[in-house]
Every structure is written in structure tokens, then in C-alpha cells.
Amino acid sequence: MPGLWRRGTIFQYRVRVPADVATVLGRSHISRSLNTSSMRDARRALILTAYVLIATEM
């Protein structure tokens, strides 16, 4: 799944921010911990986290 990666044993979600939004936010990527080491749980958490990021930060 795009944006899903593992940092140590915990899965993370990372998404690139569009250039015009990046100038406002001051960063080119947004990363969030999914707080799980299970791939199955990470996939579920990724969907919810992506939705929340789109709704609140972008």
C-alpha cells in the first residue's frame, strides 16, 4: 500500500504534500504513526489515518 512503511517494528503512514500546500504547512511530507506492528492492523489504520489527514490538514 502506498505510504505504508515500517520504522523499527511500528508501521508509519507518510504522504507527500502538494507544493502549494507545502509552502503553507512548511513541510513537504506528513508522517503519522499507526501504533501497530501488525500488517493487518496497519492496513486498517492507514485507511482511517489517510481520511483524517485529508479532512483536517490538507
C-alpha positions as CSV (number, residue, x, y, z in Angstrom):
1,M,0.0,0.0,0.0
2,P,1.4,3.4,-0.9
3,G,2.7,5.4,2.0
4,L,2.9,2.5,4.4
5,W,6.3,1.8,5.8
6,R,7.9,0.3,8.9
7,R,10.1,2.2,11.3
8,G,11.6,-0.3,13.6
9,T,8.7,-2.6,14.5
10,I,5.9,0.0,14.2
11,F,4.2,0.9,10.9
12,Q,4.0,4.5,9.8
13,Y,2.0,6.4,7.1
14,R,3.8,9.0,5.1
15,V,2.2,11.1,2.3
16,R,3.7,13.9,0.1
17,V,2.0,17.3,0.4
18,P,1.2,19.2,-2.8
19,A,3.7,22.1,-3.4
20,D,1.2,24.9,-2.9
21,V,0.1,23.3,0.4
22,A,3.7,22.6,1.4
23,T,4.5,26.3,1.4
24,V,1.7,27.0,3.9
25,L,2.5,24.0,6.1
26,G,6.2,24.4,5.9
27,R,6.9,20.8,5.1
28,S,6.9,18.5,2.1
29,H,5.6,15.3,3.8
30,I,3.3,14.4,6.6
31,S,4.0,11.3,8.7
32,R,1.9,9.6,11.3
33,S,2.5,6.5,13.4
34,L,-0.1,3.8,13.0
35,N,0.8,2.5,16.5
36,T,0.9,-1.1,15.5
37,S,3.4,-3.8,14.4
38,S,0.8,-5.9,12.7
39,M,0.5,-5.5,8.9
40,R,-3.2,-6.4,9.1
41,D,-4.0,-3.7,11.7
42,A,-1.7,-1.2,9.9
43,R,-3.7,-1.5,6.7
44,R,-6.9,-0.7,8.5
45,A,-5.3,2.1,10.4
46,L,-3.9,3.5,7.2
47,I,-7.3,4.0,5.7
48,L,-8.6,5.9,8.7
49,T,-5.4,8.0,9.1
50,A,-5.4,8.9,5.4
51,Y,-9.1,10.1,5.7
52,V,-8.4,12.1,8.8
53,L,-5.3,13.8,7.2
54,I,-7.2,14.7,4.1
55,A,-10.1,16.1,6.2
56,T,-8.0,18.1,8.6
57,E,-4.6,19.0,7.3
58,M,-5.0,19.3,3.5
